[in-house]
Amino acid sequence: MPLVEHGLMVELVDIADDETWFEAYSLRIPVLRRVDTGAELSWPFSADEVVAFLR
């Protein structure tokens, strides 16, 4: 994960531990979620889309 190597902080969450999360995310994982805004970016996404999402 090149962006992590450049300082992006990532928290991995196992959706299998929560039925609500599993129902919400199982068909679109991985999902990136911004802590500051709550915005989400669902797979598929490119590195360029991740950079734009983080701006």
VOKOL-43696 format. One record per residue (C-alpha): residue number from 1; z, x, y; residue in three letters. Coordinates in Angstrom, 3 decimals. Each point is the difference from the previous one (the first is absolute). Layout:
<rs>
R NUM Z X Y ALA
...
</rs>
This chain:
<rs>
R 1 0.000 0.000 0.000 MET
R 2 -1.272 2.124 2.866 PRO
R 3 1.570 -2.141 2.725 LEU
R 4 3.435 0.433 -1.558 VAL
R 5 -0.527 3.751 0.078 GLU
R 6 -0.468 -0.350 3.773 HIS
R 7 3.277 -1.819 0.620 GLY
R 8 -0.678 -3.644 -0.876 LEU
R 9 3.194 -1.477 -1.425 MET
R 10 -0.561 -2.171 -3.079 VAL
R 11 2.392 -2.165 -1.988 GLU
R 12 -1.200 -0.992 -3.466 LEU
R 13 1.151 -3.454 -1.092 VAL
R 14 -0.296 -1.286 -3.566 ASP
R 15 -1.035 -3.646 0.363 ILE
R 16 0.925 -0.681 -3.639 ALA
R 17 3.655 -0.011 1.094 ASP
R 18 -0.419 -3.139 2.139 ASP
R 19 -1.871 -3.142 -1.064 GLU
R 20 -0.793 -0.961 3.614 THR
R 21 -1.536 3.408 0.710 TRP
R 22 -1.917 -0.095 -3.284 PHE
R 23 -1.532 -3.377 0.877 GLU
R 24 -0.848 1.126 3.541 ALA
R 25 -1.459 3.433 -0.795 TYR
R 26 -1.113 0.213 -3.645 SER
R 27 -3.697 -0.605 0.708 LEU
R 28 -0.280 2.297 3.027 ARG
R 29 2.017 3.124 -0.777 ILE
R 30 0.351 2.554 1.320 PRO
R 31 0.996 -1.495 3.335 VAL
R 32 1.008 2.002 3.053 LEU
R 33 2.545 -1.733 2.242 ARG
R 34 1.020 1.190 3.439 ARG
R 35 3.749 -0.126 0.526 VAL
R 36 -0.373 -0.258 3.784 ASP
R 37 -2.389 -2.977 0.089 THR
R 38 0.015 -1.469 -3.520 GLY
R 39 -3.803 0.298 -0.106 ALA
R 40 -1.477 0.531 -3.457 GLU
R 41 -3.119 1.732 -1.280 LEU
R 42 -1.009 -1.017 -3.525 SER
R 43 -2.143 1.919 -2.478 TRP
R 44 -2.776 0.932 0.104 PRO
R 45 0.222 2.247 3.047 PHE
R 46 -1.376 3.373 1.011 SER
R 47 1.792 2.894 1.673 ALA
R 48 -1.748 -0.938 3.269 ASP
R 49 1.312 -3.552 -0.273 GLU
R 50 3.532 1.328 -0.570 VAL
R 51 -0.267 2.166 3.113 VAL
R 52 -1.204 -2.996 2.043 ALA
R 53 2.801 -2.157 -1.457 PHE
R 54 2.598 2.547 1.090 LEU
R 55 -1.202 0.175 3.609 ARG
</rs>
